[in-house]
Amino acid sequence: MLCQAQQEEEDIMVETDLFDIMYSCRSMRRLKTDPVPFELIHKVIEAGTQGPSGGGVQAWRFVVVAEQQVKEQIAEIYLRGWRGAEANYAKAGLTPENSKNVRAAAYLAEHLAEAPVLLIPCLRARKSHAARLNGPHRETFLRILGGSIYPAIQNMLLACRALGLGASLTTITTLYEDEMRKILDLPEFITTYALIPIGYPKGKFGPVTRRPVEEVAWLNRYGKAFPQQGDTKNP
Ligand SMILES: Cc1cc2nc3c(=O)[nH]c(=O)nc-3n(C[C@H](O)[C@H](O)[C@H](O)COP(=O)(O)O)c2cc1C
């Protein structure tokens, strides 16, 4: 028999094993409106800042939006962006009626302002960026730039899962950077990279669905089979 504290912990599905956390860290887009203590959001951001960044510079910055009016302004932008994304999904034959993922994404777009917290991971531009953007390795630089914030983002998603908080990685608002800049008073050297709505989940966490390793990993040369799980032969 569980005591009340244990039962509450069970109910919000707090998790401690790293692999269980990763394997059940799916996008939780249906969120309760119950407030999330800032102490937990602090913990989530701190987990993010344990991630790696280019040169260890830690140019990440995080804007936490909890004020209703600001959330509504952002939600309006998000919904506009979602309408475009929704049309693209429809062209590919995916609709809220036949795709669980599109249905959940549509729900989030229509209820974003209800999420207790919108966490917006940003990067601060460095003086060296302008030179690199105008240099011969521009394309490579653009390819790796997000690598200084996405590890932090993944850490934060995992931390949310560990704490029993629902969260999802979204990027639609990055299409409207100028509008986001005005709403959030962002200085010109700050760029947003994502938006993570956070709240207690309405549904239960469950396993993520992913392609098996055998379909996505190769050994030594692209296209050469990587050993199956349980294959004891040393490669
Ligand atoms: C780069 C990137 C951008 C994404 N942008 C959005 C988004 O704007 N809106 C959204 O609802 N989900 C977004 N997602 C979440 C993916 O749709 C989701 O992770 C994927 O469908 C797998 O589902 P799962 O996380 O539930 O396992 C994004 C994910 C990534 C990695």
The ligand as an SDF file (V2000), in Angstrom:
LIG
                    3D

 31 33  0  0  0  0  0  0  0  0999 V2000
   13.9470   20.3590  -34.6810 C   0  0  0  0  0  0  0  0  0  0  0  0
   12.5770   19.9880  -34.1700 C   0  0  0  0  0  0  0  0  0  0  0  0
   11.5270   20.8670  -34.3430 C   0  0  0  0  0  0  0  0  0  0  0  0
   10.2520   20.5530  -33.8620 C   0  0  0  0  0  0  0  0  0  0  0  0
    9.2490   21.4770  -33.9790 N   0  0  0  0  0  0  0  0  0  0  0  0
    8.0230   21.1770  -33.4930 C   0  0  0  0  0  0  0  0  0  0  0  0
    6.9920   22.1630  -33.5200 C   0  0  0  0  0  0  0  0  0  0  0  0
    7.1760   23.3090  -33.9670 O   0  0  0  0  0  0  0  0  0  0  0  0
    5.7860   21.8260  -33.0200 N   0  0  0  0  0  0  0  0  0  0  0  0
    5.5350   20.5940  -32.4680 C   0  0  0  0  0  0  0  0  0  0  0  0
    4.4070   20.3580  -32.0210 O   0  0  0  0  0  0  0  0  0  0  0  0
    6.5010   19.6470  -32.4030 N   0  0  0  0  0  0  0  0  0  0  0  0
    7.7410   19.9150  -32.8930 C   0  0  0  0  0  0  0  0  0  0  0  0
    8.7500   18.9880  -32.7920 N   0  0  0  0  0  0  0  0  0  0  0  0
    8.4930   17.6910  -32.1010 C   0  0  0  0  0  0  0  0  0  0  0  0
    8.4480   16.4940  -33.0660 C   0  0  0  0  0  0  0  0  0  0  0  0
    7.3200   16.5690  -33.8850 O   0  0  0  0  0  0  0  0  0  0  0  0
    8.4420   15.2090  -32.2350 C   0  0  0  0  0  0  0  0  0  0  0  0
    9.5920   15.1620  -31.4210 O   0  0  0  0  0  0  0  0  0  0  0  0
    8.4190   13.9790  -33.0920 C   0  0  0  0  0  0  0  0  0  0  0  0
    7.2310   13.9330  -33.8270 O   0  0  0  0  0  0  0  0  0  0  0  0
    8.5360   12.6850  -32.2830 C   0  0  0  0  0  0  0  0  0  0  0  0
    7.4770   12.5920  -31.3740 O   0  0  0  0  0  0  0  0  0  0  0  0
    7.7480   12.3030  -29.8230 P   0  0  0  0  0  0  0  0  0  0  0  0
    8.6160   13.4250  -29.3240 O   0  0  0  0  0  0  0  0  0  0  0  0
    6.3780   12.3120  -29.1790 O   0  0  0  0  0  0  0  0  0  0  0  0
    8.4010   10.9750  -29.7170 O   0  0  0  0  0  0  0  0  0  0  0  0
   10.0230   19.2960  -33.2280 C   0  0  0  0  0  0  0  0  0  0  0  0
   11.1060   18.4230  -33.0410 C   0  0  0  0  0  0  0  0  0  0  0  0
   12.3540   18.7730  -33.4850 C   0  0  0  0  0  0  0  0  0  0  0  0
   13.4960   17.8050  -33.2270 C   0  0  0  0  0  0  0  0  0  0  0  0
  1  2  1  0
  2  3  1  0
  2 30  2  0
  3  4  2  0
  4  5  1  0
  4 28  1  0
  5  6  2  0
  6  7  1  0
  6 13  1  0
  7  8  2  0
  7  9  1  0
  9 10  1  0
 10 11  2  0
 10 12  1  0
 12 13  2  0
 13 14  1  0
 14 15  1  0
 14 28  1  0
 15 16  1  0
 16 17  1  0
 16 18  1  0
 18 19  1  0
 18 20  1  0
 20 21  1  0
 20 22  1  0
 22 23  1  0
 23 24  1  0
 24 25  2  0
 24 26  1  0
 24 27  1  0
 28 29  2  0
 29 30  1  0
 30 31  1  0
M  END
$$$$
